[in-house]
Amino acid sequence: MDPGIGMCRDNGHDIPNWKDPVNDLKKFHIRIFHIHLKDITGANRLGQFF
């Protein structure tokens, strides 16, 4: 794959799905050009993150 093709990591998709964002950062660090951060403060009584 062309090294000029990167990715934008969005941890807002990992946390609600119980994924480890640090794992993806380690796995794809060479391809990450941007990081989109999201402030996740907690979950409501239905388990939905807000």
N, C-alpha and C positions, 0 to 999 in steps of 0.2 A: 504494500500500500504506500502511496506517495506520502513522504514525511510532512508535506505541507498541509495534509488533511488532518485537522485536529478535532477536538470535541469540546463542548461546554458542559461541565459537570453541574448538575442541579440536585443538591442534597434534599430538596423539598420532595422529591419522589422516593428517596430511600427511606427516610424516617417513618412515614406512615405505613410503609410496607415491611417494617422491621428489618430493613437491610442495613449493613454497616457501610457508611459512606467512606470511612478511612480505608476500607478494603479496596474500593474502586479507585481511590486516589493513588494507592500503591500500585495497583494493577495497570492503570492507564496513565501514569504520571507523564510519560513522554508525549502523549497525544493531547493532554489537557492544555488548552490555550486560554480558557476563561472558566471561572467558577461562579455559579449563581447561588448565593446563600439565602437561606430562608430561616427566619426566627420561629422556631417551634417551641411554644411555651408549655404545652401540656395536652391532655386529652380530656374530652368531656365524658359523661357517664356512659355514652354509647361507644366509647373507644375511638371517636373521631378526633383527629388532631386539629388544633386551631392556633 
